[in-house]
């Protein structure tokens, strides 16, 4: 019965059950691959006739000596699987080829025959022309480490995670930047009857969503780089106490505030190095000015600068002492000349020192002050004795002067507070 299912070449009578070429113009003409390639002709059959490949699926492409004896049908399924599932998904590829092949066998056969074998050597050149070299990642690393390598989760406690709404395994927050960004693509669907305008509109929605995701990730990177999360939780104060830094001047603080927009273009370390270099630059400029001053004064050696500084310090000390002495003399002279405007007016000798200061500050002559003082005290005494009095203050005494004089007389004890 097995012999009945076999097919033979009509020219050389060899068995052609696995693979044969059937003539589409002549009946019952089937040739083996060797006779077909040699152009064999028999009876009415000619070599230019049309043909049909009849594949039983049991012959091997790589010969009987190939490891594993993969049939042509398995090879075809393997190529379909690599196109459908992609390189590396060996489990899915093995399931597509058949249960007789394990993922390890599929990987070894594809790598040995299609990559390192003759077919791979013929199709994959050793040097690819015009190939762009990626200088952003180390040799053997991923194509883009910033995209493929996830950032480590924040080192915060569980209570702090709940306070921030932080999910460490996803490196996400419950409320992200632009929380409604996903609504741009949540309702999109690919339809085969979409016209060009609808397709471009959907692509525009996807591009907008991608830009929002990039902005969201950029803000996360800035928060990590500048330690904004520890600052929000109050941990940065403890770190500042542990690691004291140089004292920042007021001018540098103002400059930092002005240059704050640069935070989004520079990392934290770059920003700190920038200001540290500016601080070093100021120190160097001050040192250069000092050396130039030494040179202008004829000093050419550092040993001579010490003597110059000591002499300059003495000169400044003597100058400072002179200024202090002159300021003291000025104060004493000021006391004597403080009442120069009223000391020559009549009634000046009747005033006390406090009354002199009052008259000088109010720009009031001593005689007028004595008159007003007499009227106010006389009215006060009459009121205490129960005698009705009608005070008539001078016309030059306005409300402000009257209030100032009343307060002064009250503080001095001339009149009581209830009367004032």
For each residue, the residues with C-beta under 8 A, 3 or more apart:
1: 4 5
2: 5 6
3: 6
4: 1
5: 1 2 17
6: 2 3 15 17
7: 15 16 17 20 30
8: 13 14 15 16 30
9: 12 13 14 15 16 20 30 31 32 35
10: 13 28 29 30 31 42
11: 31 32 35 40 42
12: 9 32 34 35 40
13: 8 9 10
14: 8 9 32 34
15: 6 7 8 9
16: 7 8 9 19 20 30 31 32
17: 5 6 7 20 56 58
18: 55 56 57 58 59
19: 16 33 53 54 55 56 59 72
20: 7 9 16 17 30 31 32 33 54
21: 30 31 32 33 36 51 52 53 54
22: 29 30 51 52 53 54
23: 26 29 30 31 45 49 50 51 52
24: 49 50 51 52
25: 45 49 50
26: 23 29 43 44 45 49
27:
28: 10
29: 10 22 23 26 42 43 45
30: 7 8 9 10 16 20 21 22 23 54
31: 9 10 11 16 20 21 23 35 36 40
32: 9 11 12 14 16 20 21 35 36
33: 19 20 21 36 37
34: 12 14 37 38
35: 9 11 12 31 32 38 40
36: 21 31 32 33 39 40 51
37: 33 34
38: 34 35
39: 36 47
40: 11 12 31 35 36 47
41: 45 46 47
42: 10 11 29 45
43: 26 29
44: 26
45: 23 25 26 29 41 42 49
46: 41 49
47: 39 40 41
48:
49: 23 24 25 26 45 46
50: 23 24 25
51: 21 22 23 24 36
52: 21 22 23 24
53: 19 21 22
54: 19 20 21 22 30
55: 18 19 59 72 73
56: 17 18 19 59
57: 18 71 72 73
58: 17 18 71 72 73
59: 18 19 55 56 71 72
60: 63 64 66 69 70 71 72
61: 66 70 72 75
62: 65 66 70 113 117
63: 60 66
64: 60 69
65: 62
66: 60 61 62 63 69 70 113
67: 109 112
68: 105 109
69: 60 64 66
70: 60 61 62 66 74 75 78 109
71: 57 58 59 60 74 75
72: 19 55 57 58 59 60 61 75 76
73: 55 57 58 76 77
74: 70 71 77 78 97 98 101
75: 61 70 71 72 78 79
76: 72 73 79 80
77: 73 74 80 81 96 97 98
78: 70 74 75 81 82 93 97 106 109 110
79: 75 76 82 83
80: 76 77 83 84 96
81: 77 78 84 85 92 93 96 97 106
82: 78 79 85 86 87 93 110
83: 79 80
84: 80 81 96
85: 81 82 89 92 93 96
86: 82 89
87: 82
88:
89: 85 86 92 93
90: 93 94 103 104 106 107
91: 94 95 103
92: 81 85 89 95 96
93: 78 81 82 85 89 90 96 97 103 106
94: 90 91 97 101 102 103 105 106
95: 91 92 99
96: 77 80 81 84 85 92 93
97: 74 77 78 81 93 94 100 101 106
98: 74 77 101
99: 95
100: 97
101: 74 94 97 98 105 106
102: 94 105 106
103: 90 91 93 94 106 107
104: 90 107 108
105: 68 94 101 102 108 109
106: 78 81 90 93 94 97 101 102 103 109 110
107: 90 103 104 110 111
108: 104 105 111 112
109: 67 68 70 78 105 106 112 113
110: 78 82 106 107 113 114 115
111: 107 108 114 115 116
112: 67 108 109 115 116 117
113: 62 66 109 110 116 117 119 120
114: 110 111 117 119 120
115: 110 111 112 120 124
116: 111 112 113 120 121
117: 62 112 113 114 120 121
118: 121 122
119: 113 114 122 123
120: 113 114 115 116 117 123 124
121: 116 117 118 124
122: 118 119
123: 119 120
124: 115 120 121
125: 128
126:
127: 131
128: 125 131
129:
130:
131: 127 128
132:
133:
134: 137 143
135:
136: 144 145
137: 134 141 142 143 144 145
138: 141
139:
140:
141: 137 138 145
142: 137 145 148 149
143: 134 137 148
144: 136 137 147 148
145: 136 137 141 142 148 149
146: 149
147: 144
148: 142 143 144 145
149: 142 145 146
150: 171
151: 171 220 224
152:
153: 168 169 171
154: 166 168 224 229
155:
156: 160 161 164 166 229 233
157: 160 161
158: 161 162
159: 162 163
160: 156 157 163 164 166 233
161: 156 157 158 164 165 166 167 168
162: 158 159 165
163: 159 160 233
164: 156 160 161 173 229 232
165: 161 162 173 174 175
166: 154 156 160 161 172 173 174
167: 161 170 171 172 173 174
168: 153 154 161 171
169: 153
170: 167
171: 150 151 153 167 168 220
172: 166 167 176
173: 164 165 166 167 176
174: 165 166 167
175: 165 179
176: 172 173 179 181 216
177: 215 216 219
178: 181 212 215 216
179: 175 176
180: 183
181: 176 178 184 209 212 213 216
182: 185 186 209
183: 180 186 187
184: 181 205 206 208 209 212
185: 182 188 205 206 209
186: 182 183
187: 183
188: 185 202 205 206
189:
190: 194 202
191: 194 198
192:
193:
194: 190 191 198 199 202
195: 198 199
196: 199 200
197: 200 201
198: 191 194 195 201 202
199: 194 195 196 202 203
200: 196 197 203 204
201: 197 198 204 205
202: 188 190 194 198 199 205 206
203: 199 200 206 207
204: 200 201 207 208
205: 184 185 188 201 202 208 209
206: 184 185 188 202 203 209 210
207: 203 204 210 211
208: 184 204 205 211 212
209: 181 182 184 185 205 206 212 213
210: 206 207 213 214
211: 207 208 214 215
212: 178 181 184 208 209 215 216
213: 181 209 210 216 217
214: 210 211 217 218
215: 177 178 211 212 218 219
216: 176 177 178 181 212 213 219 220
217: 213 214 220 221
218: 214 215 221 222 264
219: 177 215 216 222 223
220: 151 171 216 217 223 224
221: 217 218 224 225
222: 218 219 225 226 228 263 264
223: 219 220 226 228 229
224: 151 154 220 221 227 228 229
225: 221 222 267 268
226: 222 223 231 263 268
227: 224 230 231 236 268
228: 222 223 224 231 232
229: 154 156 164 223 224 232 233
230: 227 233 234 235 236 239
231: 226 227 228 234 235 236
232: 164 228 229
233: 156 160 163 229 230
234: 230 231 237
235: 230 231 238 239
236: 227 230 231 239 240
237: 234 240 241
238: 235 241 242
239: 230 235 236 242 243
240: 236 237 243 244 245
241: 237 238 244
242: 238 239
243: 239 240
244: 240 241
245: 240 248
246: 279
247:
248: 245 252 253 256
249: 252 253
250: 253 254
251: 254 255
252: 248 249 255 256 275 278 279
253: 248 249 250 256 257
254: 250 251 257 258
255: 251 252 258 259 275 278
256: 248 252 253 259 260 275
257: 253 254 260
258: 254 255
259: 255 256 262
260: 256 257 263
261: 264
262: 259 265 266 271
263: 222 226 260 266 271
264: 218 222 261
265: 262
266: 262 263 270 271 274
267: 225 270 271
268: 225 226 227 271 272
269: 272 273
270: 266 267 273 274
271: 262 263 266 267 268 274 275
272: 268 269 275 276
273: 269 270 276 277
274: 266 270 271 277 278
275: 252 255 256 271 272 278 279
276: 272 273 279 280
277: 273 274 280 281
278: 252 255 274 275 281 282
279: 246 252 275 276 282 283
280: 276 277 283 284
281: 277 278 284 285
282: 278 279 285 286
283: 279 280 286 287
284: 280 281 287 288
285: 281 282 288 289
286: 282 283 289 290
287: 283 284 290 291
288: 284 285 291 292
289: 285 286 292 293
290: 286 287 293 294
291: 287 288 294 295
292: 288 289 295 296
293: 289 290 296 297
294: 290 291 297 299 300 304 305 308
295: 291 292 298 299 300
296: 292 293
297: 293 294 308
298: 295
299: 294 295 304 305 308
300: 294 295 304
301: 304 305
302: 305 306
303: 306 307
304: 294 299 300 301 307 308
305: 294 299 301 302 308 309
306: 302 303 309 310
307: 303 304 310 311
308: 294 297 299 304 305 311 312
309: 305 306 312 313
310: 306 307 313 314
311: 307 308 314 315
312: 308 309 315 316
313: 309 310 316 317
314: 310 311 317 318
315: 311 312 318 319
316: 312 313 319 320
317: 313 314 320 321
318: 314 315 321 322
319: 315 316 322 323
320: 316 317 323 324
321: 317 318 324 325
322: 318 319 325 326
323: 319 320 326 327
324: 320 321 327 328
325: 321 322 328 329
326: 322 323 329 330
327: 323 324 330 331
328: 324 325 331 332
329: 325 326 332 333
330: 326 327 333 334
331: 327 328 334 335
332: 328 329 335 336
333: 329 330 336 337
334: 330 331 337 338
335: 331 332 338
336: 332 333
337: 333 334 340
338: 334 335 357 360
339: 342 343 348 356 360
340: 337 343
341: 360 363
342: 339 345 348 356 359 360 365 366
343: 339 340 348
344: 348
345: 342 348 365 366 367
346: 366 367
347: 350 351 365 366 367 369 370
348: 339 342 343 344 345 351 356 366
349:
350: 347 366 370
351: 347 348 355 356 359 366 369 370
352: 355 356
353: 356 357
354: 357 358 408 412
355: 351 352 358 359 366 369 408
356: 339 342 348 351 352 353 359 360
357: 338 353 354 360 361
358: 354 355 361 362 364 369 404 405 408
359: 342 351 355 356 362 364 365 366 369
360: 338 339 341 342 356 357 363
361: 357 358
362: 358 359 369 401 404 405
363: 341 360
364: 358 359 368 369 401
365: 342 345 347 359 368 369
366: 342 345 346 347 348 350 351 355 359 369 370
367: 345 346 347 370 371
368: 364 365 371 372 394 396
369: 347 351 355 358 359 362 364 365 366 372 373 405
370: 347 350 351 366 367 373 374
371: 367 368 374 375 394
372: 368 369 375 376 393 394 397 402 405
373: 369 370 376 377 405 409 414
374: 370 371 377 378
375: 371 372 378 379 391 392 393
376: 372 373 379 380 391 405 406 409 415
377: 373 374 380 381 409 414 415
378: 374 375 381 382 389
379: 375 376 382 383 389 391
380: 376 377 383 384 414 415 416 419
381: 377 378 384 385
382: 378 379 385 387 388 389
383: 379 380 386 387 389 419
384: 380 381 419
385: 381 382
386: 383
387: 382 383
388: 382
389: 378 379 382 383
390:
391: 375 376 379
392: 375
393: 372 375 397 402
394: 368 371 372 397
395:
396: 368
397: 372 393 394 401 402 405
398: 401 402
399: 402 403
400: 403 404
401: 362 364 397 398 404 405
402: 372 393 397 398 399 405 406
403: 399 400 406 407
404: 358 362 400 401 407 408
405: 358 362 369 372 373 376 397 401 402 408 409
406: 376 402 403 409 410 415 420
407: 403 404 410 411 420
408: 354 355 358 404 405 411 412
409: 373 376 377 405 406 412 414 415 420
410: 406 407 413 414 415 416 417 420
411: 407 408
412: 354 408 409
413: 410
414: 373 377 380 409 410
415: 376 377 380 406 409 410 419 420
416: 380 410 419 420
417: 410 420
418:
419: 380 383 384 415 416
420: 406 407 409 410 415 416 417
